[in-house]
Every structure is written in structure tokens, then in C-alpha cells.
Amino acid sequence: MTRRADELNTTSFAMLGMLAIRPWSTYELAKHLDRSLRPLWPRARSNLFNEPKKLVVHGLAVAAEEAVGRRPRTVYTITPAGRRALREWLGTPGEGPVLEFEQLLKVFFSDQGSKTDALTAVATIKDWAHDRNAQNIAVARAYLAGTGPFPDRAAVLSVVGQFHTDFADMVSKWADWATTTIEAWPDDPSRAEPDLTFMKRLAERDPDR
């Protein structure tokens, strides 16, 4: 059964969580979503203009028109009902991660292309990991310097930041291994021999650990 467009979903609660931090205009949300939510929930950015309006319809937020110079703007503020709904959502189990990784998809189908294509895909993955951690480092330095935008949330942000950093480190380490492995392939990846050492090591692992 498809979800109705006006129903609340994870993106709705992601936006509600942002409003729980402070009131925002859509311009301010756009600026901070790229910094905070995009690595976790990129769909929030694409629904930026619809979700706050949906929250207002559900009575979870209110909208107020303000003027900045000659330009009007709409500022959204969470309501008490919105805070209750957010707390209820936070107390329920969420879904596990869903990996959407175009570069890795190209590696998955590399036996249909060339060895050069496969190596290029892995190199772009390595670059992504480097860029991701460069952002993580910049955020950490800002908070240590006292210039982070939400110092009162530093405890929570450090926990999530640790995940982002560990994930980027893991991807970088994998990219180094994959590069070495693929470099040993013939020019036609479909003729490459499997890495049975990895397969055997994986098969020996205890799935309950």
C-alpha cells in the first residue's frame, strides 16, 4: 500500500527534529540541512519546501511571516504537539540503514566493463571518503574552537560524528584493498579469479558476534 502524500514519514520527523532545535526559515533550513542531515537523510533536502508545510497542516508546527529588509520570509516553529510527536517517534524502533551508493554499484557490475572502469570507480570512492572526513575534521575543529553552531548539542553531535568518521575510514580502507585486488585482475574483469581468502575468512565468522 502506498503512503499518502500528507502522511508523516521519516523525513517529516527529521524536519520536526530540526524545528525542535530552534525556529527556522526555509533558507536557514537549506543551509543547515546540507551540514547536518544530508549525510544521514538526504531526502530531507529534496522535500525541504513541502515538509514544513505538512507539519503545519498536522498542527505540529506553526508558520509566521516575517520581513528581512524588503524580502518576506516564512519562519517555522515547533508546537507542543510537535514536541510530543517527536518524543513518541524517538521512542520507537527505526529502520536499519539503506545504502545508496552509485560508485559501489559500478564496482558491482565491473565484470561488464573494463578493469580501468573498475579502478576509476574505486578511486572515486576513495575520494569520497577523503572529502567526507575533511568535512568531519572541519566540524570538529569548529566545535573545539568554540565556533560550532550548536555547542549545547556537542555531546550528541560527537556520537554521530564518530559514526561518520568511522564509516569514512572503513570506506577508505576498503578502497585501498579493492584497488590492490583489482590491479591484479586481467584487463577483462569477467575473467578475474575470486579472492577465496576473503571468502574463507568470512565463512568462518560467527554470525552471532
Solvent accessible surface area in square Angstrom, and as a share of the most:
residue,aa,sasa,rsa
1,M,244,1.09
2,T,126,0.74
3,R,147,0.54
4,R,156,0.57
5,A,97,0.75
6,D,61,0.31
7,E,63,0.28
8,L,44,0.22
9,N,41,0.21
10,T,53,0.31
11,T,7,0.04
12,S,0,0.00
13,F,31,0.13
14,A,16,0.12
15,M,0,0.00
16,L,1,0.00
17,G,22,0.21
18,M,10,0.04
19,L,2,0.01
20,A,24,0.19
21,I,52,0.27
22,R,89,0.33
23,P,60,0.38
24,W,0,0.00
25,S,2,0.01
26,T,32,0.18
27,Y,168,0.64
28,E,36,0.16
29,L,0,0.00
30,A,19,0.15
31,K,134,0.57
32,H,30,0.13
33,L,1,0.01
34,D,53,0.28
35,R,108,0.40
36,S,44,0.28
37,L,26,0.13
38,R,102,0.37
39,P,42,0.26
40,L,85,0.42
41,W,67,0.23
42,P,82,0.52
43,R,139,0.51
44,A,1,0.00
45,R,92,0.34
46,S,92,0.60
47,N,46,0.23
48,L,1,0.01
49,F,127,0.53
50,N,96,0.49
51,E,5,0.02
52,P,0,0.00
53,K,118,0.50
54,K,25,0.10
55,L,0,0.00
56,V,53,0.30
57,V,122,0.70
58,H,78,0.35
59,G,36,0.35
60,L,15,0.08
61,A,2,0.01
62,V,80,0.46
63,A,51,0.39
64,A,53,0.41
65,E,129,0.58
66,E,75,0.34
67,A,80,0.62
68,V,85,0.49
69,G,73,0.70
70,R,241,0.88
71,R,188,0.69
72,P,107,0.67
73,R,84,0.31
74,T,34,0.20
75,V,14,0.08
76,Y,10,0.04
77,T,49,0.29
78,I,13,0.07
79,T,19,0.11
80,P,98,0.61
81,A,35,0.27
82,G,0,0.00
83,R,104,0.38
84,R,139,0.51
85,A,21,0.16
86,L,18,0.09
87,R,148,0.54
88,E,127,0.57
89,W,84,0.30
90,L,118,0.59
91,G,67,0.65
92,T,72,0.42
93,P,133,0.84
94,G,74,0.71
95,E,172,0.77
96,G,52,0.50
97,P,140,0.88
98,V,130,0.75
99,L,116,0.58
100,E,170,0.76
101,F,40,0.17
102,E,121,0.54
103,Q,51,0.23
104,L,58,0.29
105,L,100,0.50
106,K,121,0.51
107,V,24,0.14
108,F,148,0.62
109,F,108,0.45
110,S,9,0.06
111,D,66,0.34
112,Q,145,0.65
113,G,37,0.35
114,S,43,0.28
115,K,37,0.16
116,T,95,0.55
117,D,84,0.44
118,A,1,0.01
119,L,49,0.24
120,T,77,0.45
121,A,8,0.06
122,V,0,0.00
123,A,52,0.40
124,T,52,0.30
125,I,1,0.00
126,K,70,0.30
127,D,83,0.43
128,W,88,0.31
129,A,3,0.02
130,H,131,0.58
131,D,76,0.39
132,R,26,0.09
133,N,27,0.14
134,A,49,0.38
135,Q,77,0.34
136,N,20,0.10
137,I,85,0.43
138,A,58,0.45
139,V,50,0.29
140,A,52,0.40
141,R,169,0.62
142,A,25,0.19
143,Y,48,0.18
144,L,160,0.80
145,A,76,0.59
146,G,65,0.62
147,T,100,0.58
148,G,9,0.08
149,P,55,0.34
150,F,33,0.14
151,P,93,0.59
152,D,128,0.66
153,R,72,0.26
154,A,41,0.32
155,A,79,0.61
156,V,82,0.47
157,L,53,0.26
158,S,72,0.47
159,V,107,0.62
160,V,50,0.29
161,G,25,0.24
162,Q,103,0.46
163,F,123,0.51
164,H,22,0.10
165,T,42,0.25
166,D,72,0.37
167,F,61,0.25
168,A,0,0.00
169,D,71,0.37
170,M,102,0.46
171,V,7,0.04
172,S,26,0.17
173,K,156,0.66
174,W,70,0.25
175,A,1,0.01
176,D,74,0.39
177,W,109,0.38
178,A,3,0.03
179,T,47,0.27
180,T,94,0.54
181,T,34,0.20
182,I,4,0.02
183,E,97,0.44
184,A,88,0.68
185,W,56,0.20
186,P,57,0.36
187,D,121,0.62
188,D,61,0.32
189,P,7,0.04
190,S,72,0.46
191,R,176,0.64
192,A,26,0.20
193,E,144,0.65
194,P,83,0.52
195,D,51,0.26
196,L,101,0.50
197,T,93,0.54
198,F,77,0.32
199,M,104,0.46
200,K,131,0.56
201,R,135,0.49
202,L,88,0.44
203,A,87,0.68
204,E,144,0.65
205,R,162,0.59
206,D,69,0.36
207,P,127,0.80
208,D,133,0.69
209,R,238,0.87
